[in-house]
Amino acid sequence: MSLHQLNAIVELSDSESWTLVCEAVVGRLAVIVDDQPDIFPVNHLVDLGSVLFRTGPGTKLNGAIGHQVAFEVDGYDLESASAWSVVVKGRATGVNRLDDVLAVISLPPFAWHSAPKPHFIRIEPDSITGRRFEVSGGARPALPPAEAPIG
């Protein structure tokens, strides 16, 4: 049965959710700073069953380290006109032990700009939830152009 036939929200398995987190190019980190919510876009990797990203000093680092955070990725599938969203909730910790730093520093580069980002942050998940749903009136790819008749 297709998502279109269901016309409902489909809960994704943990495995499906992690696959989408792995494939996502950018996610959003949600933190609480001075009793106010804040959200930061981050490019990330999935490593050892957790979300890993780099950052420089500042609000994002201070709001994340040692605190419960949420990390969200989402996307849209043109072929099926469906959207998906995955949220990972857990505790953010700094990667500080020398052997851990050496392990993560060898991962593929994932900083988008050259500003110093010396801090590695790992989100150890407490939960992951994912959903997929049809978008009412969602955009679909245009039909390929018809070939001109010969003759």
C-alpha positions as CSV (number, residue, x, y, z in Angstrom):
1,M,0.0,0.0,0.0
2,S,1.5,3.4,-1.0
3,L,1.7,6.4,1.2
4,H,-0.8,8.1,-1.1
5,Q,-3.3,5.3,-0.4
6,L,-2.9,5.6,3.3
7,N,-3.1,9.4,3.3
8,A,-1.9,9.3,6.9
9,I,1.2,9.9,9.0
10,V,3.5,6.9,8.9
11,E,5.7,6.2,11.9
12,L,9.2,5.3,10.7
13,S,11.3,2.5,12.4
14,D,14.4,3.4,14.2
15,S,16.4,1.9,11.3
16,E,14.6,4.0,8.7
17,S,15.0,7.1,10.9
18,W,18.7,6.6,11.3
19,T,19.1,6.1,7.5
20,L,17.4,9.5,6.9
21,V,19.7,11.2,9.5
22,C,22.7,9.7,7.8
23,E,21.6,10.9,4.3
24,A,20.6,14.4,5.4
25,V,23.0,17.2,4.5
26,V,22.1,19.5,7.2
27,G,20.1,19.3,10.5
28,R,19.0,21.7,13.2
29,L,20.2,21.6,16.8
30,A,17.7,22.9,19.3
31,V,19.0,24.1,22.7
32,I,17.8,26.2,25.6
33,V,19.9,29.3,26.4
34,D,18.9,31.6,29.2
35,D,15.5,29.9,29.4
36,Q,14.9,30.6,25.7
37,P,14.8,28.1,22.9
38,D,17.3,28.6,20.1
39,I,17.9,26.6,16.9
40,F,21.2,26.3,14.9
41,P,21.7,24.7,11.5
42,V,24.6,22.2,11.6
43,N,26.1,19.8,9.2
44,H,26.6,16.5,10.9
45,L,27.7,12.8,10.8
46,V,26.3,9.7,12.3
47,D,29.0,8.0,14.3
48,L,28.8,5.0,16.7
49,G,25.0,5.4,16.9
50,S,25.1,9.1,17.8
51,V,25.0,12.4,16.0
52,L,28.4,14.2,15.8
53,F,29.1,17.8,14.7
54,R,31.8,20.5,15.1
55,T,31.4,24.0,16.4
56,G,33.3,27.0,17.6
57,P,33.0,28.7,21.0
58,G,29.8,30.5,21.7
59,T,26.0,30.1,22.3
60,K,25.7,26.8,20.4
61,L,28.5,25.2,22.3
62,N,27.4,26.5,25.7
63,G,23.7,25.6,25.1
64,A,24.6,22.1,24.0
65,I,27.4,20.7,26.2
66,G,26.1,18.8,29.2
67,H,22.4,19.5,28.3
68,Q,19.5,17.7,26.8
69,V,19.1,18.8,23.2
70,A,17.0,17.9,20.2
71,F,18.4,17.4,16.7
72,E,16.0,17.4,13.7
73,V,16.4,16.6,10.0
74,D,13.6,16.6,7.4
75,G,13.1,16.4,3.7
76,Y,10.7,16.2,0.8
77,D,10.3,13.5,-1.8
78,L,9.1,15.0,-5.2
79,E,8.3,11.6,-6.6
80,S,5.7,10.7,-3.9
81,A,4.9,14.3,-2.8
82,S,5.6,13.2,0.7
83,A,7.6,14.8,3.5
84,W,9.5,13.2,6.3
85,S,10.9,14.4,9.6
86,V,13.2,12.7,12.2
87,V,14.0,14.0,15.7
88,V,16.8,12.7,17.9
89,K,16.7,13.7,21.5
90,G,19.5,13.2,23.9
91,R,22.4,14.6,25.9
92,A,25.1,16.6,24.2
93,T,28.7,15.9,25.4
94,G,32.0,17.2,24.3
95,V,34.4,14.8,22.7
96,N,37.4,15.5,24.9
97,R,39.4,12.3,25.5
98,L,42.5,12.1,23.3
99,D,41.6,8.7,21.8
100,D,38.0,9.9,21.1
101,V,39.3,13.1,19.5
102,L,41.8,11.2,17.3
103,A,39.0,8.9,16.2
104,V,36.5,11.6,15.2
105,I,39.1,13.9,13.6
106,S,39.8,11.2,11.1
107,L,36.2,11.2,9.9
108,P,35.5,12.9,6.6
109,P,35.6,16.7,6.8
110,F,32.2,18.2,7.4
111,A,32.8,21.9,8.2
112,W,31.2,24.0,5.5
113,H,33.3,27.1,6.1
114,S,36.7,27.8,7.3
115,A,35.9,29.5,10.6
116,P,37.6,27.6,13.4
117,K,35.5,24.8,14.8
118,P,37.7,23.1,17.3
119,H,34.9,21.5,19.4
120,F,33.4,18.1,18.6
121,I,29.9,17.6,20.1
122,R,28.3,14.2,20.3
123,I,24.5,13.7,20.9
124,E,24.0,10.4,22.7
125,P,20.4,9.6,21.8
126,D,17.8,8.8,24.3
127,S,15.2,8.5,21.6
128,I,14.7,8.8,17.8
129,T,11.3,9.3,16.2
130,G,10.5,9.6,12.5
131,R,7.4,10.3,10.5
132,R,6.5,10.4,6.8
133,F,3.3,11.9,5.4
134,E,1.7,13.0,2.2
135,V,1.7,16.7,1.5
136,S,-1.7,17.9,0.5
137,G,-1.4,19.6,-2.8
138,G,2.4,18.8,-2.8
139,A,4.5,19.6,-5.7
140,R,5.3,16.7,-8.1
141,P,7.9,16.7,-10.9
142,A,6.7,18.1,-14.2
143,L,6.0,15.6,-16.9
144,P,8.8,15.1,-19.4
145,P,8.3,17.2,-22.5
146,A,6.4,15.4,-25.3
147,E,8.3,14.6,-28.4
148,A,7.4,16.5,-31.4
149,P,5.7,14.5,-34.1
150,I,7.9,13.5,-37.0
151,G,6.8,14.3,-40.4
